[in-house]
Amino acid sequence: MPRFDVHEHRHALKQLRDTGATSLWANRDAVACPVCDDPFERLFTTREAGARFPENDGARFCLLRDGDTIHLFRH
């Protein structure tokens, strides 16, 4: 299973927001996504079991971690 350590890539990321439980990062140096190997634009991290993302392109997303499963809901 792919893993990603933010601190290993900290030099290439710019922190945009940190609430203590969640953080948002911008990718400044084309760091590759550990899932698909393509560079990503933004990285959202959380220690919360659930997270809600506000509308972006007319859609809203909710993320739920249930044990070792992650569910992404698009509304």
Backbone hydrogen bonds in HBPLUS format (Angstrom, degrees):
<---DONOR---> <-ACCEPTOR-->    atom                        ^
c    i                          cat <-CA-CA->   ^        H-A-AA   ^      H-
h    n   atom  resd res      DA  || num        DHA   H-A  angle D-A-AA Bond
n    s   type  num  typ     dist DA aas  dist angle  dist       angle   num
A0008-GLU N   A0005-ASP O   3.03 MM   3  5.43 135.4  2.24 108.2 119.8     1
A0009-HIS N   A0006-VAL O   3.03 MM   3  5.32 136.1  2.22 104.3 116.3     2
A0012-ALA N   A0009-HIS O   2.87 MM   3  5.55 151.5  1.95 123.9 132.1     3
A0013-LEU N   A0010-ARG O   3.25 MM   3  5.16 157.6  2.30 101.8 108.5     4
A0028-ARG N   A0012-ALA O   2.84 MM  16  5.44 150.9  1.93 159.3 167.7     5
A0014-LYS N   A0026-ALA O   2.85 MM  12  5.03 158.2  1.89 144.3 151.3     6
A0026-ALA N   A0014-LYS O   2.78 MM  12  5.03 158.7  1.82 143.9 150.9     7
A0016-LEU N   A0024-LEU O   2.72 MM   8  5.38 163.7  1.74 149.9 154.5     8
A0017-ARG N   A0024-LEU O   3.28 MM   7  5.03 152.5  2.36 135.5 134.3     9
A0024-LEU N   A0017-ARG O   2.87 MM   7  5.03 154.0  1.93 138.7 142.4    10
A0019-THR N   A0022-THR O   2.86 MM   3  5.35 167.3  1.88 157.8 162.1    11
A0047-ARG N   A0021-ALA O   2.95 MM  26  5.47 142.4  2.09 152.1 163.0    12
A0023-SER N   A0045-THR O   2.91 MM  22  5.29 150.9  2.00 144.5 147.9    13
A0045-THR N   A0023-SER O   2.89 MM  22  5.29 164.7  1.92 153.3 157.8    14
A0025-TRP N   A0043-LEU O   2.81 MM  18  5.01 154.2  1.87 148.3 156.3    15
A0043-LEU N   A0025-TRP O   2.94 MM  18  5.01 153.1  2.01 138.8 143.4    16
A0027-ASN N   A0041-GLU O   3.00 MM  14  5.31 159.1  2.04 148.2 146.1    17
A0033-CYS N   A0038-ASP O   2.79 MM   5  5.48 159.0  1.83 132.2 137.1    18
A0037-ASP N   A0033-CYS O   2.87 MM   4  4.77 142.9  2.01 134.3 142.1    19
A0065-ARG N   A0049-ALA O   2.71 MM  16  5.06 174.1  1.71 161.8 163.6    20
A0051-ALA N   A0063-LEU O   2.84 MM  12  5.12 149.4  1.93 147.4 153.1    21
A0063-LEU N   A0051-ALA O   2.76 MM  12  5.12 164.8  1.78 155.0 160.0    22
A0053-PHE N   A0061-PHE O   2.65 MM   8  5.05 167.6  1.66 173.0 168.3    23
A0061-PHE N   A0053-PHE O   3.37 MM   8  5.05 146.1  2.49 128.8 137.1    24
A0056-ASN N   A0059-ALA O   3.09 MM   3  5.91 142.1  2.24 149.4 157.5    25
A0075-HIS N   A0060-ARG O   2.70 MM  15  5.12 172.6  1.70 163.8 165.9    26
A0062-CYS N   A0073-PHE O   2.84 MM  11  5.03 152.0  1.92 142.6 151.4    27
A0073-PHE N   A0062-CYS O   2.71 MM  11  5.03 173.8  1.71 161.7 163.7    28
A0064-LEU N   A0071-HIS O   2.80 MM   7  5.02 159.8  1.84 150.2 156.5    29
A0071-HIS N   A0064-LEU O   2.68 MM   7  5.02 166.2  1.70 152.4 157.4    30
A0066-ASP N   A0069-THR O   2.70 MM   3  5.16 166.4  1.72 163.6 167.4    31
A0069-THR N   A0066-ASP O   3.12 MM   3  5.16 161.4  2.16 117.0 122.0    32
